[in-house]
Amino acid sequence: MNYPTQLQPFGHALAELGAIDERIIVIDADLQRATETNFFQEQYPERYFDVGIAEANMVGISAGLALSGKTVFCGTFSSFITQRVCDQVVISVGYCRSNVKLIGVEPGIASGRNGASHQALLDIAIMRAIPGMTVFDPADAIELRAMLKYLAENPGPAYMRVPRGKVPVIFDETTYRFEAGKAAMLRDGKDAAIISGGILLPEAIQAAENLAAKGVQARVLNMGSIKPIDKQAILAAARDTGCIVTAENHSSYGGLGGAVAEIVSQNCPVPMRILGIEDRFGEVGPNDWLLARFGLNADAIEKAVIETIEKKGR
């Protein structure tokens, strides 16, 4: 599906928040343009710190500033902020309940130009396992801005995936409302439920439209808030439709699908399919090619829904 786009919404939104709240500090690891923090740096140089390519130091400094009363946003590529500095995040941010907002740029296969070393396919699994850590995966520029505002206004450790450059606009800015721990039903249906978020949401929407043309009505839930997660919406989807397919830009282990399965298996078991990158590393390539290669595009989601529906009642 073709959506309009906004250019660098994260960078502009972060700079706008800096004008509202002087407690906001931004820390970067020599990736100002990649993380779009250059906008904040230009306007508030006294509240911006570049630590160089020293991500572990960046997290430690961020935690220290947070414990002195600041709201700290620190960011780099998703794989670096979650994997390279995992111990510092767990202890200095998680254990200390530091008011640090970890920003992971180009999550999952979105970093296709850089290949496996930069493709964070494990970040959600790592971050949602840390006690007290909020985890968000915005689907578009509007949701990204709303989530960023929420993080600035609500203290505590958090991790947000951030798309880079041109970001699609799926939601209507005048009507969209974000609430942590709540899913948004974008389409109702009685035959199956598709739960997705992040860069895969447009594929999920397209899959539902393709299915509707074939007489199959699929409910679509945008689950941008992965932790806290909307347990009631998940259980309602299971009860109302009888089967669930999750689709995510992440490993099929421990991410959105795992979070949904934990709830469904213990409360309302129904046939379920988890679509993600299955037990493999990423590859270099454009997004559309990677989505097809890993079985995450609209066609793959549509096929998974049909196969999962066939398991109902067995």
Buried (B, 14 or more C-beta within 10 A) or exposed (E): EEEEEBEBBBBBBBBBBBEEEEBBBBBBBBBBEBBBBBBBBEBBEEBBBBBEEBBBBBBBBBBBBBBEEBBBBBBBBBBBBBBBBBEBBBBBBBBBBBBBBBBBBBBBBBBBEBBBEBBBBBBBBBBBEBEBBBBBBBBBBBBBBBBBBBBBEEBBBBBBBBBBBEBBBBBEEEEBEBEBBBBBBBBEBEBBBBBBBBBBBBBBBBBBBBBBEEEBBBBBBBBBBBBEBBBEBBBBBBEEBBBBBBBBBBBBBBBBBBBBBEBBEEEBEBBBBBBBBEEEEBBBBEBEBBBBBBBBBBBBBBBBBBEBBEEEEE
